[in-house]
Amino acid sequence: MSVNIHATTAEDHADVLQLLNDRWTSPDMIIENETIDASRLPGYTARADGELVGLVTLIKRPEEWEILTLDSFNRWDGVGSRLLQAVVEEAKASHIHRLTVRTSNDNLDAFRFYQRRGFRLERIGFGVIDAEREKNPGIPLTGDYGIEIHDEVFFARSL
């Protein structure tokens, strides 16, 4: 399977919105009590034979970029790594020296993915997901591997 990675464009919006609805239940993400429409953020898509097979969305701040979402339809096929590499290359070219990402405490696969790619555990936001659930009751109580979801775990990587 040949996968093409490219920066998201306005033409990608319908597919990006569909992916975020399917995988995240909504494009609206709560970050530090602010709702952010991830479908409107910059990022990269991965396409195979014209079909969307992966996506990364970014919050670009002057001092660092945060990965808000990273999805690959088929785990272990390298798409997630290629999307992350595109972000790293753009960040370096833009003189950004730090990437961050946050995930829920149940997402052990993300823990492994990011740490294997140079991210380090930075902090834990105890009870953050519980507080977000009050704003968005659609956030599940239990996640991957039957683990109750309560906290956000923050990772960072220097470039």
TORKOL-4160 file (C-alpha; in steps of 0.2 Angstrom, whole numbers, padded with zeros to 4 digits, m for minus):
159
<pt num="1" X="0000" Y="0000" Z="0000"/>
<pt num="2" X="0007" Y="0017" Z="m0005"/>
<pt num="3" X="0003" Y="0030" Z="0007"/>
<pt num="4" X="0005" Y="0049" Z="0003"/>
<pt num="5" X="0007" Y="0061" Z="0017"/>
<pt num="6" X="0002" Y="0080" Z="0014"/>
<pt num="7" X="m0003" Y="0095" Z="0023"/>
<pt num="8" X="m0021" Y="0097" Z="0026"/>
<pt num="9" X="m0031" Y="0108" Z="0014"/>
<pt num="10" X="m0049" Y="0115" Z="0013"/>
<pt num="11" X="m0052" Y="0100" Z="0001"/>
<pt num="12" X="m0049" Y="0088" Z="0015"/>
<pt num="13" X="m0061" Y="0096" Z="0027"/>
<pt num="14" X="m0076" Y="0084" Z="0024"/>
<pt num="15" X="m0065" Y="0068" Z="0026"/>
<pt num="16" X="m0056" Y="0076" Z="0041"/>
<pt num="17" X="m0073" Y="0080" Z="0049"/>
<pt num="18" X="m0079" Y="0062" Z="0046"/>
<pt num="19" X="m0064" Y="0054" Z="0053"/>
<pt num="20" X="m0065" Y="0065" Z="0069"/>
<pt num="21" X="m0084" Y="0061" Z="0071"/>
<pt num="22" X="m0080" Y="0042" Z="0069"/>
<pt num="23" X="m0065" Y="0041" Z="0080"/>
<pt num="24" X="m0067" Y="0054" Z="0093"/>
<pt num="25" X="m0087" Y="0056" Z="0092"/>
<pt num="26" X="m0085" Y="0075" Z="0088"/>
<pt num="27" X="m0072" Y="0087" Z="0081"/>
<pt num="28" X="m0074" Y="0097" Z="0097"/>
<pt num="29" X="m0060" Y="0094" Z="0109"/>
<pt num="30" X="m0058" Y="0102" Z="0126"/>
<pt num="31" X="m0041" Y="0108" Z="0130"/>
<pt num="32" X="m0039" Y="0118" Z="0147"/>
<pt num="33" X="m0057" Y="0122" Z="0147"/>
<pt num="34" X="m0057" Y="0129" Z="0129"/>
<pt num="35" X="m0067" Y="0119" Z="0116"/>
<pt num="36" X="m0056" Y="0118" Z="0100"/>
<pt num="37" X="m0063" Y="0112" Z="0083"/>
<pt num="38" X="m0049" Y="0100" Z="0078"/>
<pt num="39" X="m0057" Y="0099" Z="0060"/>
<pt num="40" X="m0051" Y="0117" Z="0057"/>
<pt num="41" X="m0033" Y="0115" Z="0064"/>
<pt num="42" X="m0018" Y="0113" Z="0053"/>
<pt num="43" X="m0010" Y="0095" Z="0051"/>
<pt num="44" X="m0007" Y="0081" Z="0039"/>
<pt num="45" X="m0017" Y="0068" Z="0031"/>
<pt num="46" X="m0012" Y="0051" Z="0025"/>
<pt num="47" X="m0020" Y="0044" Z="0010"/>
<pt num="48" X="m0019" Y="0027" Z="0001"/>
<pt num="49" X="m0027" Y="0026" Z="m0016"/>
<pt num="50" X="m0036" Y="0043" Z="m0012"/>
<pt num="51" X="m0044" Y="0036" Z="0003"/>
<pt num="52" X="m0040" Y="0044" Z="0020"/>
<pt num="53" X="m0030" Y="0032" Z="0031"/>
<pt num="54" X="m0023" Y="0043" Z="0044"/>
<pt num="55" X="m0023" Y="0061" Z="0051"/>
<pt num="56" X="m0013" Y="0072" Z="0063"/>
<pt num="57" X="m0020" Y="0089" Z="0069"/>
<pt num="58" X="m0009" Y="0102" Z="0078"/>
<pt num="59" X="m0011" Y="0117" Z="0089"/>
<pt num="60" X="0003" Y="0128" Z="0083"/>
<pt num="61" X="0009" Y="0140" Z="0097"/>
<pt num="62" X="0024" Y="0152" Z="0095"/>
<pt num="63" X="0035" Y="0142" Z="0108"/>
<pt num="64" X="0029" Y="0124" Z="0104"/>
<pt num="65" X="0017" Y="0114" Z="0094"/>
<pt num="66" X="0004" Y="0102" Z="0102"/>
<pt num="67" X="m0002" Y="0086" Z="0093"/>
<pt num="68" X="m0021" Y="0087" Z="0097"/>
<pt num="69" X="m0026" Y="0071" Z="0087"/>
<pt num="70" X="m0016" Y="0057" Z="0079"/>
<pt num="71" X="m0025" Y="0043" Z="0070"/>
<pt num="72" X="m0020" Y="0029" Z="0059"/>
<pt num="73" X="m0034" Y="0017" Z="0053"/>
<pt num="74" X="m0022" Y="0002" Z="0053"/>
<pt num="75" X="m0011" Y="0000" Z="0068"/>
<pt num="76" X="0007" Y="m0006" Z="0065"/>
<pt num="77" X="0008" Y="0000" Z="0047"/>
<pt num="78" X="0019" Y="0015" Z="0050"/>
<pt num="79" X="0006" Y="0028" Z="0045"/>
<pt num="80" X="0006" Y="0036" Z="0062"/>
<pt num="81" X="0025" Y="0037" Z="0062"/>
<pt num="82" X="0025" Y="0045" Z="0045"/>
<pt num="83" X="0012" Y="0058" Z="0051"/>
<pt num="84" X="0023" Y="0062" Z="0066"/>
<pt num="85" X="0039" Y="0063" Z="0056"/>
<pt num="86" X="0030" Y="0076" Z="0044"/>
<pt num="87" X="0026" Y="0086" Z="0060"/>
<pt num="88" X="0044" Y="0085" Z="0066"/>
<pt num="89" X="0051" Y="0090" Z="0050"/>
<pt num="90" X="0039" Y="0105" Z="0048"/>
<pt num="91" X="0042" Y="0110" Z="0066"/>
<pt num="92" X="0061" Y="0110" Z="0064"/>
<pt num="93" X="0060" Y="0120" Z="0048"/>
<pt num="94" X="0049" Y="0133" Z="0057"/>
<pt num="95" X="0062" Y="0134" Z="0071"/>
<pt num="96" X="0050" Y="0125" Z="0084"/>
<pt num="97" X="0060" Y="0116" Z="0097"/>
<pt num="98" X="0047" Y="0107" Z="0107"/>
<pt num="99" X="0032" Y="0096" Z="0103"/>
<pt num="100" X="0019" Y="0091" Z="0116"/>
<pt num="101" X="0004" Y="0079" Z="0116"/>
<pt num="102" X="m0008" Y="0074" Z="0130"/>
<pt num="103" X="m0018" Y="0058" Z="0131"/>
<pt num="104" X="m0030" Y="0050" Z="0143"/>
<pt num="105" X="m0023" Y="0038" Z="0157"/>
<pt num="106" X="m0030" Y="0022" Z="0148"/>
<pt num="107" X="m0021" Y="0025" Z="0132"/>
<pt num="108" X="m0007" Y="0013" Z="0135"/>
<pt num="109" X="m0004" Y="0011" Z="0116"/>
<pt num="110" X="m0001" Y="0030" Z="0114"/>
<pt num="111" X="0011" Y="0029" Z="0129"/>
<pt num="112" X="0022" Y="0016" Z="0120"/>
<pt num="113" X="0020" Y="0025" Z="0103"/>
<pt num="114" X="0026" Y="0042" Z="0109"/>
<pt num="115" X="0040" Y="0036" Z="0121"/>
<pt num="116" X="0047" Y="0025" Z="0107"/>
<pt num="117" X="0048" Y="0041" Z="0096"/>
<pt num="118" X="0057" Y="0052" Z="0109"/>
<pt num="119" X="0043" Y="0059" Z="0119"/>
<pt num="120" X="0046" Y="0059" Z="0138"/>
<pt num="121" X="0033" Y="0059" Z="0152"/>
<pt num="122" X="0031" Y="0077" Z="0158"/>
<pt num="123" X="0016" Y="0078" Z="0170"/>
<pt num="124" X="m0001" Y="0071" Z="0175"/>
<pt num="125" X="m0016" Y="0081" Z="0175"/>
<pt num="126" X="m0026" Y="0072" Z="0189"/>
<pt num="127" X="m0045" Y="0073" Z="0187"/>
<pt num="128" X="m0044" Y="0083" Z="0170"/>
<pt num="129" X="m0054" Y="0070" Z="0161"/>
<pt num="130" X="m0067" Y="0069" Z="0175"/>
<pt num="131" X="m0069" Y="0088" Z="0174"/>
<pt num="132" X="m0070" Y="0088" Z="0155"/>
<pt num="133" X="m0084" Y="0074" Z="0156"/>
<pt num="134" X="m0095" Y="0087" Z="0166"/>
<pt num="135" X="m0095" Y="0098" Z="0150"/>
<pt num="136" X="m0096" Y="0083" Z="0138"/>
<pt num="137" X="m0105" Y="0068" Z="0145"/>
<pt num="138" X="m0101" Y="0058" Z="0130"/>
<pt num="139" X="m0083" Y="0055" Z="0136"/>
<pt num="140" X="m0083" Y="0037" Z="0141"/>
<pt num="141" X="m0080" Y="0032" Z="0159"/>
<pt num="142" X="m0070" Y="0017" Z="0154"/>
<pt num="143" X="m0057" Y="0016" Z="0140"/>
<pt num="144" X="m0044" Y="0004" Z="0133"/>
<pt num="145" X="m0040" Y="m0012" Z="0142"/>
<pt num="146" X="m0055" Y="m0009" Z="0154"/>
<pt num="147" X="m0046" Y="0006" Z="0162"/>
<pt num="148" X="m0056" Y="0019" Z="0170"/>
<pt num="149" X="m0053" Y="0036" Z="0162"/>
<pt num="150" X="m0049" Y="0050" Z="0174"/>
<pt num="151" X="m0033" Y="0059" Z="0171"/>
<pt num="152" X="m0023" Y="0067" Z="0156"/>
<pt num="153" X="m0005" Y="0062" Z="0154"/>
<pt num="154" X="0007" Y="0075" Z="0146"/>
<pt num="155" X="0022" Y="0070" Z="0135"/>
<pt num="156" X="0035" Y="0082" Z="0127"/>
<pt num="157" X="0049" Y="0080" Z="0115"/>
<pt num="158" X="0063" Y="0092" Z="0112"/>
<pt num="159" X="0068" Y="0094" Z="0094"/>
